[in-house]
Amino acid sequence: MKLNSAKKTDRYVLKRILTIALIVYVAVFGLAVLFQRFIMLHPEKLDKDYAFEFKNAQEFYFATEPKIKLNALMFTTAANPRKGVVMYLHGNSRNIKAWGKYAEDFTSRGYDVIMYDYRGFGKSNGRLDEKNLLSDAQTVLKDIQRRYPPRDIIVYGRSLGTGVATRLAMDNDVKMLILETPYTSIPAIAWSRLPIYPYSKVCEFILPAEEWITKVKAPLYLFHGTDDPIIPYSHSLKLAEILKKSPDDILTTLPGGRHRGLNKFKEYQTKLDEILK
C-alpha cells in the first residue's frame, strides 16, 4: 500500500513539474512573440532640425512612398577620379548620426557613400516591416542607379542590413556585395540563442539570406568576428557552406572580434585595401 502511494506521489510531482515547465515554455515564447520588435529593433529618433556634423556629408531625403521620407547622407570622397559609390545598409540600432563614422573606410579609398535610415530610425518616418524594408532599399538603389552605373555600385550590409543587401544584390546588377556580420536568416539567429522554439512560424522578420545569396552573381565578401555574441560566427561559415565555397575564399575571419568594431582590425582594413583598390 505504501509503495503504491509513493508511486502516486511521484507521478503527481512529475505531472506538476511538467505542467509548470509547459506554462513557463508557453509564457516565455508568448512574451518573445509579443515583444519581438522591441527585442530586434533599437532605433533612436532625431529631431527634424538636428544638424549633422560630418564635414563631407550632404543631407537629403528619399521619398519611397507617398508620405514616407527616409533621411539620408551622402559622403563625398576627395579622390579624383572617384571609383564609385557604396550603398551602406546599417544595423538594427541607433541612426545614421552614429553609423556615419564608418563612411570614412570607403571615402578614404575613393568611394562616395550613401547611407540612409530605415523607417522609424533617426528622422525617417513610418513603421518598419520586412516588406517595406526591402522595397525601400530597392527604391533607394534605383535612385543611386540614376547617378552611378552598375559597375560602380557596391552594396554593403551590416548586421540587420546584410539580409537586405543580399536581396538587392540578387535582384540587381552591382559591382560587389560586402557583408559584415551576416546571418542566414532572422529566425536562425534566435535559434542560435535558444533552440527550443519554432521561430520561423512567428517571426515578423525572416530575411532568408541563405536562400537569396545563392542567386547573387556579383563578387561576394564576408567579414565576421569569432566571438560575435549577437550573430554567431557560425552563420558566415554556414553561408560559405551553402555556396559550396571554402571560407578562406570569401570570409575574412577576425579572431576575437565581436559584433562591433571590426573595422579596427588590421585584417579588415587589409582586405578592404585589396577589394576596393
C-alpha positions as CSV (number, residue, x, y, z in Angstrom):
1,M,0.0,0.0,0.0
2,K,2.8,2.4,0.9
3,L,4.6,1.5,-2.4
4,N,1.5,2.4,-4.4
5,S,1.1,5.6,-2.5
6,A,4.7,6.6,-3.2
7,K,4.2,5.9,-6.9
8,K,1.1,8.1,-7.0
9,T,3.0,10.8,-5.2
10,D,5.9,10.6,-7.7
11,R,3.5,10.7,-10.7
12,Y,1.8,13.7,-9.2
13,V,5.1,15.6,-8.6
14,L,6.2,14.7,-12.2
15,K,2.9,15.9,-13.6
16,R,3.2,19.2,-11.6
17,I,6.8,19.7,-12.8
18,L,5.8,19.1,-16.5
19,T,2.8,21.4,-16.2
20,I,4.9,24.2,-14.7
21,A,7.6,23.7,-17.4
22,L,4.9,23.8,-20.1
23,I,3.4,27.0,-18.7
24,V,6.9,28.6,-18.5
25,Y,7.7,27.5,-22.0
26,V,4.5,28.9,-23.4
27,A,4.8,32.1,-21.4
28,V,8.3,32.9,-22.4
29,F,7.5,32.1,-26.1
30,G,4.4,34.3,-25.9
31,L,6.3,37.2,-24.4
32,A,9.1,36.8,-27.1
33,V,6.5,36.9,-29.9
34,L,4.6,39.9,-28.3
35,F,7.8,42.0,-27.8
36,Q,9.8,40.8,-30.7
37,R,10.0,44.2,-32.3
38,F,11.4,45.7,-29.1
39,I,13.9,42.8,-28.9
40,M,15.1,43.1,-32.5
41,L,14.8,46.8,-33.3
42,H,16.5,49.6,-31.3
43,P,16.1,52.8,-33.3
44,E,16.9,56.2,-32.0
45,K,14.9,59.2,-33.2
46,L,16.4,62.5,-34.2
47,D,14.7,65.9,-34.2
48,K,13.8,67.1,-37.7
49,D,16.0,70.2,-37.2
50,Y,19.0,68.2,-36.0
51,A,22.1,69.3,-37.9
52,F,24.7,66.5,-38.8
53,E,28.3,67.5,-38.0
54,F,30.0,65.4,-40.7
55,K,32.2,67.7,-42.8
56,N,32.0,65.8,-46.1
57,A,28.3,64.9,-46.0
58,Q,25.2,66.3,-47.6
59,E,21.8,65.5,-46.0
60,F,18.8,64.7,-48.2
61,Y,15.7,62.5,-48.3
62,F,14.4,59.6,-50.3
63,A,10.7,59.7,-50.9
64,T,10.0,55.9,-51.2
65,E,6.2,56.2,-50.9
66,P,3.6,58.9,-50.5
67,K,4.2,60.5,-47.1
68,I,7.3,58.3,-46.5
69,K,10.6,60.1,-46.4
70,L,13.8,58.4,-45.5
71,N,16.6,60.6,-44.1
72,A,19.9,60.1,-45.9
73,L,23.5,61.3,-46.0
74,M,25.9,61.3,-49.0
75,F,29.5,61.3,-48.1
76,T,31.7,62.5,-50.9
77,T,35.2,61.3,-51.5
78,A,38.0,63.7,-52.1
79,A,39.6,61.3,-54.6
80,N,39.7,62.4,-58.3
81,P,38.6,60.4,-60.1
82,R,36.3,58.7,-57.8
83,K,35.9,54.9,-58.1
84,G,32.2,54.6,-57.4
85,V,29.7,54.5,-54.6
86,V,29.0,52.3,-51.6
87,M,25.3,51.9,-50.6
88,Y,25.6,51.3,-46.9
89,L,22.8,49.4,-45.1
90,H,23.2,49.7,-41.4
91,G,22.3,47.6,-38.4
92,N,19.2,47.4,-36.2
93,S,20.0,50.2,-33.8
94,R,20.6,53.9,-33.5
95,N,20.6,56.0,-36.7
96,I,22.9,57.5,-39.3
97,K,24.3,60.0,-36.8
98,A,26.0,57.1,-35.2
99,W,26.7,55.0,-38.3
100,G,28.1,57.9,-40.4
101,K,31.6,57.5,-38.9
102,Y,32.0,54.3,-40.9
103,A,31.8,56.1,-44.2
104,E,35.5,57.1,-43.9
105,D,36.5,53.5,-44.5
106,F,35.2,53.9,-48.1
107,T,35.7,57.7,-48.8
108,S,39.4,57.3,-47.9
109,R,39.6,54.6,-50.6
110,G,38.0,56.7,-53.4
111,Y,34.3,55.9,-53.0
112,D,31.3,58.0,-52.2
113,V,29.0,56.6,-49.6
114,I,25.2,56.8,-49.4
115,M,23.7,55.9,-46.1
116,Y,20.0,56.2,-45.1
117,D,17.9,55.5,-42.1
118,Y,15.1,52.8,-42.2
119,R,11.6,53.8,-41.3
120,G,11.3,54.8,-37.7
121,F,15.0,55.5,-37.3
122,G,16.5,58.9,-37.0
123,K,14.5,61.4,-39.0
124,S,12.8,58.8,-41.2
125,N,9.1,58.4,-40.6
126,G,6.9,55.3,-40.9
127,R,6.7,51.9,-39.3
128,L,9.2,49.3,-40.4
129,D,8.3,45.8,-41.6
130,E,10.1,43.3,-43.8
131,K,8.1,44.2,-46.9
132,N,8.9,47.9,-46.8
133,L,12.4,47.3,-45.5
134,L,13.1,45.6,-48.8
135,S,11.0,47.8,-51.1
136,D,12.6,51.0,-49.6
137,A,16.0,49.6,-50.3
138,Q,15.2,48.8,-53.9
139,T,13.8,52.3,-54.3
140,V,17.0,53.8,-52.9
141,L,19.1,51.7,-55.1
142,K,17.1,52.7,-58.2
143,D,17.8,56.3,-57.4
144,I,21.5,55.6,-57.0
145,Q,21.5,53.8,-60.3
146,R,20.4,57.0,-62.0
147,R,23.7,58.6,-60.9
148,Y,26.1,55.7,-61.0
149,P,26.5,52.8,-63.5
150,P,26.1,49.3,-62.0
151,R,29.8,48.6,-62.4
152,D,30.5,51.4,-59.9
153,I,27.9,50.4,-57.2
154,I,29.0,48.4,-54.2
155,V,26.3,47.2,-51.8
156,Y,27.5,46.9,-48.2
157,G,25.3,45.4,-45.5
158,R,26.0,45.5,-41.7
159,S,24.2,43.1,-39.3
160,L,20.4,43.6,-40.0
161,G,21.4,45.3,-43.3
162,T,23.2,42.1,-44.6
163,G,19.9,40.4,-45.5
164,V,18.6,43.5,-47.2
165,A,21.9,43.9,-49.1
166,T,21.9,40.3,-50.2
167,R,18.4,40.7,-51.6
168,L,19.4,43.8,-53.5
169,A,22.5,42.0,-55.0
170,M,20.2,39.1,-56.0
171,D,17.8,41.4,-57.8
172,N,20.2,43.9,-59.3
173,D,23.5,44.1,-61.2
174,V,26.1,45.5,-58.8
175,K,29.9,45.7,-58.7
176,M,30.2,43.9,-55.4
177,L,28.4,42.7,-52.3
178,I,30.1,43.1,-48.9
179,L,28.5,41.7,-45.7
180,E,29.7,42.4,-42.2
181,T,28.4,40.1,-39.5
182,P,25.9,38.4,-41.8
183,Y,23.2,35.9,-40.8
184,T,21.5,33.0,-42.6
185,S,18.0,34.2,-41.5
186,I,16.5,36.1,-38.6
187,P,14.8,33.0,-37.1
188,A,18.2,31.3,-37.3
189,I,19.7,34.0,-35.1
190,A,17.0,33.3,-32.4
191,W,17.6,29.6,-32.8
192,S,21.3,30.1,-32.2
193,R,20.5,31.6,-28.8
194,L,17.6,29.3,-27.6
195,P,17.0,26.3,-29.9
196,I,13.6,25.3,-28.4
197,Y,11.0,27.4,-30.2
198,P,9.5,27.4,-33.8
199,Y,10.7,30.9,-34.5
200,S,10.2,30.7,-38.3
201,K,6.5,30.4,-37.7
202,V,6.1,33.6,-35.7
203,C,9.0,36.0,-36.6
204,E,7.8,39.2,-38.1
205,F,11.1,39.5,-40.0
206,I,12.5,36.4,-41.8
207,L,15.0,37.8,-44.3
208,P,16.2,34.4,-45.6
209,A,19.6,35.4,-46.8
210,E,20.7,31.8,-47.1
211,E,18.2,31.4,-49.9
212,W,18.9,34.7,-51.7
213,I,22.7,34.5,-51.5
214,T,22.8,31.5,-53.9
215,K,21.4,33.8,-56.6
216,V,23.9,36.6,-56.2
217,K,26.2,36.9,-59.2
218,A,28.4,39.7,-58.0
219,P,31.7,39.1,-56.2
220,L,31.0,38.5,-52.5
221,Y,33.0,39.2,-49.4
222,L,32.1,38.4,-45.7
223,F,33.6,39.8,-42.5
224,H,32.9,38.2,-39.2
225,G,34.4,38.1,-35.7
226,T,34.8,34.7,-34.0
227,D,33.4,36.0,-30.7
228,D,30.3,37.7,-32.0
229,P,27.6,37.4,-29.3
230,I,24.8,38.7,-31.4
231,I,25.1,36.9,-34.8
232,P,27.4,33.9,-34.2
233,Y,30.4,33.4,-36.5
234,S,28.8,30.0,-37.5
235,H,26.3,31.9,-39.7
236,S,29.1,33.1,-42.0
237,L,30.5,29.6,-42.1
238,K,27.1,28.3,-43.0
239,L,26.8,30.8,-45.8
240,A,30.1,29.6,-47.2
241,E,28.9,26.0,-47.0
242,I,25.7,26.9,-48.8
243,L,27.7,28.5,-51.6
244,K,30.0,25.4,-51.7
245,K,33.0,27.6,-51.2
246,S,35.9,27.4,-48.8
247,P,35.6,30.1,-46.1
248,D,39.1,31.2,-47.0
249,D,37.8,32.2,-50.4
250,I,35.0,34.6,-49.3
251,L,35.3,35.1,-45.5
252,T,37.7,37.4,-43.6
253,T,37.8,35.9,-40.1
254,L,38.6,38.4,-37.3
255,P,39.9,36.4,-34.3
256,G,38.3,37.6,-31.1
257,G,36.1,40.1,-33.0
258,R,32.7,40.8,-31.5
259,H,29.7,42.4,-33.2
260,R,31.1,45.9,-33.3
261,G,34.4,47.4,-34.0
262,L,35.5,45.1,-36.7
263,N,36.9,47.9,-38.8
264,K,39.6,48.4,-36.1
265,F,41.1,45.1,-37.0
266,K,44.2,45.1,-39.3
267,E,42.7,42.2,-41.2
268,Y,39.6,44.1,-42.0
269,Q,41.5,47.1,-43.3
270,T,43.9,45.0,-45.3
271,K,41.0,43.2,-47.0
272,L,39.3,46.4,-47.9
273,D,42.5,47.7,-49.4
274,E,42.6,44.6,-51.6
275,I,39.0,44.5,-52.8
276,L,38.5,48.3,-53.1
277,K,41.7,49.1,-54.9
